[in-house]
């Protein structure tokens, strides 16, 4: 998925904010008039060119969207709520929450792009939604000042109904509307030296996350280098259900294995411009303080790598490097950290190849052993060739592009071909030595 270009939409003036009315220009106003009936309606309809009803509806929505974006920019709650159907509903309550949260954020910009018709509502849903109900999809953009290096996109599906004052948004559940950080009830924003923590977790916990983030930035810089943004956005939902929805999952199956995750969009051939670290409240709080530091440093390593490379690296390298930095300097015995994997090795059920994407799917398997295997692969490379060469290897694989700019190939193939150049041995030979190393490590008892 690539970032969506900014689109300003149609201009709109706000009048009568206390009564929540919108001044609809030109053809959009004529649509409102023709729907109200009466002799005056017919005269108005005959005085303007006829327009396709679908286009007129979309134009009306574009006006509402422009009004919403302007309301955020000017901190006008009444203007924002004027775009929403006035009937009391759960959606209207959520819109109050969304606006209150949006104005808490350090927004550099917030806007909506061009709306498109969504699939038609079925008759039952249309009747339940209200007068002439229909739905449309839109992609918006926003950025956090001082953190995002490019606008970030968000999607929504809005259902509209016709009222006496014109079209109004009545719901956002008749299609895909992913949960956004500003949808979290009770949102707080806490700033650290090099991070910002946004969420509805308890305030004391969020301050702890901020301290962990600041420490992680220093630790990652000491290994990876400083050619990255070094600004961290952490999102901290209060519930597992919110965590799953922020990850675009309908259920939280397998997510108990994941304490945090890095989420963001990268355009092909470009560096990441606005990643987020999202904390899983249940799994993260079960960790000891040292484990929490490892997890946050792990995720910040992903931020650093993604924002200073332009091509994907194999998952064993990305996760192995993140764990390597996370555990560096803590003095934890490898045989203890990777005990679950080494138990399998002792039972002759250890890995026969470097971990792949399938090994990291928490909905299908236990992923702890894949992380341990990847970590120990990077540790072994560092033991043999030094940290600087391993970081350089990752950077090379993550920036390998053909002269025309296209990808060199799949990440695994690129990494395998880079082994002799970086380390003087083939990947196959290294993997054989790595398996021998696991076997030797498995004999070390705590």
C-alpha positions as CSV (number, residue, x, y, z in Angstrom):
1,X,0.0,0.0,0.0
2,X,1.3,3.4,-0.9
3,X,0.7,6.8,0.6
4,X,-2.3,8.7,-0.7
5,X,-1.8,12.2,-2.3
6,X,-3.4,15.1,-0.5
7,X,-6.6,16.4,-2.0
8,X,-8.2,19.5,-0.7
9,X,-11.7,18.9,-2.0
10,X,-14.4,21.6,-2.4
11,X,-14.3,24.9,-0.5
12,X,-17.1,25.5,2.0
13,X,-18.1,28.3,4.3
14,X,-19.5,27.7,7.7
15,X,-22.5,29.8,8.8
16,X,-25.0,29.5,11.6
17,X,-22.7,27.2,13.6
18,X,-24.9,27.4,16.6
19,X,-27.7,25.7,14.7
20,X,-25.3,23.4,12.9
21,X,-26.2,24.5,9.3
22,X,-23.8,24.3,6.3
23,X,-23.8,26.8,3.5
24,X,-23.9,24.5,0.5
25,X,-22.6,26.1,-2.8
26,X,-24.1,25.9,-6.3
27,X,-25.4,22.6,-7.5
28,X,-25.2,21.0,-4.1
29,X,-27.6,23.5,-2.7
30,X,-30.0,22.9,-5.6
31,X,-30.0,19.2,-4.7
32,X,-31.2,20.1,-1.2
33,X,-33.9,22.4,-2.6
34,X,-35.3,19.9,-5.1
35,X,-35.7,17.3,-2.3
36,X,-37.9,19.5,-0.1
37,X,-40.9,19.8,-2.5
38,X,-43.1,22.8,-3.2
39,X,-43.4,25.4,-6.0
40,X,-40.2,27.1,-5.0
41,X,-38.4,23.8,-5.5
42,X,-39.5,23.4,-9.1
43,X,-38.4,26.9,-9.9
44,X,-35.0,26.3,-8.3
45,X,-34.6,23.1,-10.2
46,X,-35.3,24.6,-13.5
47,X,-32.8,27.5,-13.0
48,X,-29.7,25.3,-12.8
49,X,-28.3,22.6,-15.1
50,X,-29.3,19.1,-14.3
51,X,-26.6,17.0,-12.7
52,X,-26.2,13.3,-12.3
53,X,-27.6,12.4,-8.8
54,X,-24.7,10.3,-7.9
55,X,-22.2,13.0,-8.7
56,X,-24.3,15.5,-6.8
57,X,-24.3,13.3,-3.8
58,X,-20.6,12.9,-3.9
59,X,-20.1,16.6,-4.3
60,X,-22.3,17.1,-1.2
61,X,-20.1,14.7,0.7
62,X,-17.0,16.4,-0.4
63,X,-18.3,19.6,1.0
64,X,-18.9,17.9,4.3
65,X,-15.4,16.4,4.3
66,X,-13.8,19.8,3.6
67,X,-15.9,21.2,6.5
68,X,-14.6,18.5,8.8
69,X,-11.0,19.1,7.9
70,X,-11.4,22.8,8.4
71,X,-13.1,22.2,11.8
72,X,-10.1,20.3,13.0
73,X,-7.7,23.0,11.8
74,X,-9.7,25.8,13.4
75,X,-10.6,23.7,16.5
76,X,-14.4,24.2,15.9
77,X,-16.3,21.4,17.5
78,X,-19.6,22.9,16.4
79,X,-18.5,22.9,12.7
80,X,-17.4,19.2,13.0
81,X,-20.6,18.1,14.6
82,X,-22.6,20.1,12.0
83,X,-21.5,17.4,9.4
84,X,-23.0,14.6,11.6
85,X,-26.7,13.7,11.7
86,X,-28.3,15.3,14.7
87,X,-30.2,12.3,15.9
88,X,-28.7,10.8,19.0
89,X,-26.8,7.7,18.2
90,X,-23.6,5.7,19.1
91,X,-22.0,7.2,16.0
92,X,-22.7,10.7,17.1
93,X,-21.1,10.0,20.5
94,X,-18.1,8.5,18.7
95,X,-17.7,11.6,16.6
96,X,-17.6,13.8,19.7
97,X,-14.8,11.5,21.0
98,X,-13.0,11.6,17.7
99,X,-13.0,15.4,17.5
100,X,-11.9,15.9,21.1
101,X,-9.0,13.5,20.5
102,X,-7.9,15.0,17.1
103,X,-7.4,18.4,18.6
104,X,-5.2,16.9,21.3
105,X,-2.8,15.6,18.7
106,X,0.1,17.7,17.4
107,X,-1.3,17.6,13.9
108,X,0.6,19.3,11.1
109,X,-2.2,18.6,8.6
110,X,-5.5,16.7,8.4
111,X,-7.6,16.4,5.3
112,X,-9.7,14.1,3.2
113,X,-9.3,13.1,-0.4
114,X,-11.9,12.4,-3.1
115,X,-14.9,10.3,-2.1
116,X,-16.2,7.3,-4.1
117,X,-19.5,5.5,-3.9
118,X,-19.5,2.4,-1.8
119,X,-21.6,-0.7,-2.7
120,X,-25.3,0.1,-2.4
121,X,-26.9,-0.6,1.0
122,X,-29.5,-3.4,1.0
123,X,-33.1,-2.3,1.4
124,X,-33.3,-3.3,5.1
125,X,-30.2,-1.4,6.0
126,X,-31.2,1.6,3.9
127,X,-34.5,1.9,5.7
128,X,-32.9,1.5,9.1
129,X,-30.3,4.2,8.3
130,X,-32.7,6.8,7.2
131,X,-34.0,9.0,4.4
132,X,-32.3,8.1,1.0
133,X,-29.3,6.5,2.8
134,X,-26.2,5.7,0.8
135,X,-22.5,5.1,1.5
136,X,-19.2,6.3,0.2
137,X,-15.5,5.6,0.9
138,X,-12.8,8.1,1.3
139,X,-9.1,8.1,2.1
140,X,-7.8,10.9,4.3
141,X,-4.3,12.0,5.2
142,X,-2.8,13.4,8.4
143,X,0.7,14.0,9.9
144,X,2.1,14.5,13.4
145,X,4.3,17.6,13.5
146,X,7.9,16.7,14.4
147,X,7.4,13.0,13.9
148,X,6.0,12.2,10.4
149,X,8.2,12.9,7.4
150,X,5.3,12.5,5.1
151,X,1.4,12.4,5.4
152,X,-0.1,9.2,6.7
153,X,-3.3,7.8,5.2
154,X,-6.5,6.6,6.8
155,X,-9.7,5.1,5.3
156,X,-13.3,5.5,6.2
157,X,-16.7,4.5,4.8
158,X,-19.5,7.0,5.6
159,X,-23.2,6.5,5.4
160,X,-25.2,9.6,4.6
161,X,-28.9,10.5,5.0
162,X,-30.9,13.5,3.7
163,X,-32.3,15.9,6.3
164,X,-34.0,19.3,5.9
165,X,-30.7,21.0,6.2
166,X,-29.0,18.7,3.6
167,X,-26.9,15.6,3.6
168,X,-25.4,14.5,6.9
169,X,-23.2,11.6,8.0
170,X,-25.1,9.1,10.0
171,X,-22.7,6.1,10.4
172,X,-19.3,4.6,9.6
173,X,-20.1,0.9,10.0
174,X,-21.5,0.0,6.6
175,X,-18.0,-0.8,5.2
176,X,-14.3,-0.8,6.1
177,X,-13.5,2.0,8.7
178,X,-10.4,0.9,10.5
179,X,-9.9,2.1,14.1
180,X,-7.6,5.1,14.3
181,X,-5.7,6.4,17.3
182,X,-8.1,9.3,17.6
183,X,-11.0,6.9,18.0
184,X,-9.7,5.6,21.4
185,X,-11.9,6.9,24.2
186,X,-10.1,8.7,27.0
187,X,-7.1,9.5,24.7
188,X,-4.0,11.0,26.3
189,X,-0.9,12.4,24.7
190,X,2.4,12.2,26.6
191,X,5.7,13.6,25.2
192,X,9.2,12.4,26.0
193,X,12.5,13.6,24.8
194,X,12.4,11.7,21.6
195,X,9.0,10.1,21.6
196,X,5.3,10.8,21.9
197,X,2.9,8.3,23.5
198,X,-0.7,8.4,22.3
199,X,-3.4,6.2,23.8
200,X,-5.9,5.5,26.5
201,X,-3.8,3.2,28.7
202,X,-3.3,4.4,32.3
203,X,-1.3,7.6,32.5
204,X,1.4,6.2,34.8
205,X,1.9,3.3,32.3
206,X,2.2,5.7,29.4
207,X,4.9,7.7,31.2
208,X,6.8,4.4,31.6
209,X,6.4,3.7,27.9
210,X,7.8,7.1,27.1
211,X,10.9,6.6,29.3
212,X,11.4,3.2,27.6
213,X,11.2,4.8,24.2
214,X,13.8,7.5,25.1
215,X,16.2,4.8,26.3
216,X,15.6,2.7,23.2
217,X,16.4,5.5,20.9
218,X,19.8,5.9,22.5
219,X,20.5,2.2,22.5
220,X,19.5,1.7,18.9
221,X,21.6,4.6,17.8
222,X,24.6,3.0,19.4
223,X,24.3,-0.1,17.2
224,X,22.5,0.9,14.0
225,X,23.7,4.5,13.7
226,X,22.0,7.9,13.6
227,X,20.9,8.3,10.0
228,X,17.2,7.9,10.8
229,X,14.5,10.1,12.3
230,X,15.1,9.1,15.9
231,X,11.5,10.2,16.7
232,X,9.2,7.5,18.0
233,X,5.4,7.4,18.0
234,X,3.9,4.9,20.4
235,X,0.2,4.0,20.4
236,X,-1.0,2.4,23.6
237,X,-4.6,1.1,23.5
238,X,-6.3,0.0,26.8
239,X,-7.7,-3.3,25.6
240,X,-6.8,-6.3,23.5
241,X,-9.8,-5.7,21.3
242,X,-8.6,-2.1,20.5
243,X,-5.1,-3.5,19.8
244,X,-6.5,-6.0,17.3
245,X,-8.6,-3.4,15.6
246,X,-5.6,-1.0,15.2
247,X,-3.9,-3.9,13.4
248,X,-6.9,-4.3,11.1
249,X,-7.7,-7.7,12.7
250,X,-11.3,-8.8,13.4
251,X,-10.1,-10.9,16.3
252,X,-7.1,-11.1,18.7
253,X,-6.3,-14.8,18.0
254,X,-2.6,-15.4,18.6
255,X,-1.9,-11.8,19.5
256,X,-1.2,-12.9,23.1
257,X,2.2,-13.9,21.8
258,X,2.9,-10.3,20.6
259,X,3.9,-7.7,23.1
260,X,4.2,-4.9,20.5
261,X,4.3,-4.4,16.8
262,X,5.7,-1.8,14.3
263,X,3.0,-0.7,11.8
264,X,3.4,1.6,8.9
265,X,3.2,2.0,5.1
266,X,6.3,2.0,2.9
267,X,6.2,3.0,-0.7
268,X,8.3,0.8,-3.0
269,X,11.9,2.1,-3.2
270,X,11.4,4.6,-0.4
271,X,12.2,4.8,3.3
272,X,9.4,4.5,5.9
273,X,8.0,8.0,6.7
274,X,5.7,7.5,9.6
275,X,5.8,4.1,11.5
276,X,4.0,3.5,14.7
277,X,4.9,1.2,17.6
278,X,1.6,-0.2,18.9
279,X,1.7,-1.8,22.3
280,X,-0.4,-4.9,23.2
281,X,-1.7,-4.0,26.7
282,X,-2.1,-7.5,28.1
283,X,1.0,-9.2,26.7
284,X,3.2,-6.2,27.4
285,X,2.2,-5.7,31.0
286,X,2.9,-9.4,31.8
287,X,6.6,-8.8,31.1
288,X,9.2,-8.0,33.7
289,X,10.8,-4.5,33.4
290,X,13.8,-5.9,31.6
291,X,11.6,-7.6,29.1
292,X,9.7,-4.4,28.5
293,X,12.9,-2.6,27.7
294,X,13.9,-5.4,25.3
295,X,10.5,-5.2,23.5
296,X,10.5,-1.5,23.0
297,X,14.2,-1.5,21.9
298,X,13.3,-4.3,19.5
299,X,10.5,-2.2,17.9
300,X,12.6,1.0,17.8
301,X,15.3,-1.0,15.9
302,X,12.6,-1.8,13.3
303,X,11.8,2.0,13.1
304,X,15.5,2.8,12.5
305,X,16.0,0.1,9.9
306,X,12.8,0.8,8.0
307,X,13.4,4.6,7.9
308,X,17.0,4.2,6.6
309,X,16.6,1.4,4.0
310,X,14.5,1.1,0.9
311,X,14.1,-2.6,0.2
312,X,12.7,-5.4,2.3
313,X,15.1,-7.7,4.1
314,X,14.4,-11.4,5.0
315,X,12.4,-11.8,8.2
316,X,15.1,-13.7,10.0
317,X,17.4,-10.8,9.5
318,X,14.9,-8.1,10.5
319,X,13.7,-9.9,13.6
320,X,17.1,-11.2,14.5
321,X,18.7,-7.8,14.3
322,X,15.9,-6.2,16.4
323,X,16.3,-8.8,19.1
324,X,20.1,-8.5,18.9
325,X,19.9,-4.8,19.7
326,X,17.1,-5.4,22.2
327,X,19.3,-7.8,24.3
328,X,22.6,-6.1,23.7
329,X,24.4,-5.1,26.9
330,X,22.0,-6.7,29.3
331,X,24.2,-9.7,30.1
332,X,21.5,-12.3,29.7
333,X,22.8,-15.8,28.9
334,X,21.8,-16.9,25.4
335,X,21.0,-20.4,26.6
336,X,18.4,-19.0,29.0
337,X,16.8,-16.5,26.6
338,X,16.4,-19.2,23.9
339,X,15.6,-22.1,26.2
340,X,12.4,-23.0,24.4
341,X,14.2,-23.3,21.1
342,X,17.1,-25.2,22.6
343,X,14.7,-27.7,24.2
344,X,13.5,-28.5,20.7
345,X,17.1,-28.8,19.5
346,X,17.9,-31.3,22.3
347,X,14.9,-33.3,21.2
348,X,16.2,-33.3,17.6
349,X,13.3,-31.1,16.5
350,X,15.3,-27.9,16.0
351,X,15.2,-25.7,12.8
352,X,16.7,-27.0,9.6
353,X,16.7,-23.6,7.9
354,X,16.6,-19.9,8.8
355,X,13.1,-18.8,9.8
356,X,10.6,-17.6,7.2
357,X,7.5,-15.4,7.2
358,X,5.3,-18.4,8.0
359,X,7.2,-19.1,11.2
360,X,6.2,-15.6,12.5
361,X,2.4,-15.9,12.0
362,X,1.0,-15.9,15.6
363,X,-2.4,-17.1,14.4
364,X,-0.9,-20.4,13.1
365,X,2.0,-21.2,15.3
366,X,4.1,-20.4,18.4
367,X,6.5,-17.7,17.3
368,X,8.9,-17.6,20.2
369,X,11.2,-20.2,18.7
370,X,11.3,-18.3,15.4
371,X,12.4,-15.2,17.2
372,X,15.1,-17.1,19.1
373,X,16.4,-18.8,16.0
374,X,16.7,-15.5,14.2
375,X,18.3,-13.8,17.2
376,X,20.9,-16.5,17.5
377,X,21.6,-16.4,13.7
378,X,22.5,-12.7,14.0
379,X,24.4,-13.3,17.3
380,X,26.4,-15.9,15.5
381,X,27.2,-13.6,12.6
382,X,28.3,-10.9,15.1
383,X,30.5,-13.5,16.9
384,X,32.2,-14.5,13.7
385,X,32.5,-11.2,11.8
386,X,31.8,-8.4,14.2
387,X,28.8,-6.1,14.7
388,X,29.8,-3.5,12.1
389,X,29.9,-6.0,9.3
390,X,26.5,-7.4,10.2
391,X,24.9,-4.0,10.3
392,X,26.5,-3.2,7.0
393,X,25.2,-6.5,5.6
394,X,21.7,-5.6,6.7
395,X,22.0,-2.1,5.2
396,X,23.2,-3.6,1.9
397,X,20.4,-6.1,1.6
398,X,17.9,-3.4,2.6
399,X,19.1,-1.1,-0.1
400,X,19.8,-3.5,-3.0
401,X,18.2,-2.2,-6.1
402,X,18.9,-2.8,-9.8
403,X,20.2,0.1,-12.0
404,X,16.7,0.9,-13.2
405,X,15.4,1.2,-9.7
406,X,13.4,-2.0,-9.5
407,X,13.9,-4.6,-6.8
408,X,16.8,-7.0,-7.3
409,X,14.6,-10.0,-6.3
410,X,13.0,-11.5,-3.3
411,X,14.7,-10.6,0.1
412,X,15.9,-14.2,0.8
413,X,17.6,-14.4,-2.6
414,X,19.2,-11.0,-2.2
415,X,20.5,-11.9,1.2
416,X,21.9,-15.2,0.1
417,X,23.7,-13.6,-2.8
418,X,25.2,-11.0,-0.5
419,X,26.7,-13.5,2.0
420,X,30.0,-14.1,0.1
421,X,30.5,-10.4,-0.5
422,X,29.8,-9.5,3.1
423,X,31.3,-12.5,5.0
424,X,33.4,-14.5,2.5
425,X,31.2,-17.6,2.9
426,X,27.9,-18.8,1.3
427,X,24.7,-18.6,3.2
428,X,24.4,-22.4,3.0
429,X,27.7,-22.8,4.8
430,X,26.7,-20.3,7.5
431,X,23.4,-22.1,8.1
432,X,25.3,-25.3,8.6
433,X,27.5,-23.7,11.2
434,X,24.5,-22.0,12.8
435,X,22.8,-25.4,13.3
436,X,26.0,-26.8,14.8
437,X,26.1,-23.7,17.1
438,X,22.5,-24.3,18.3
439,X,23.4,-27.9,19.0
440,X,26.4,-26.9,21.1
441,X,24.4,-24.2,22.9
442,X,21.7,-26.7,23.7
443,X,24.1,-28.6,25.8
444,X,24.7,-25.6,28.0
445,X,22.4,-26.0,31.1
446,X,21.4,-23.0,33.2
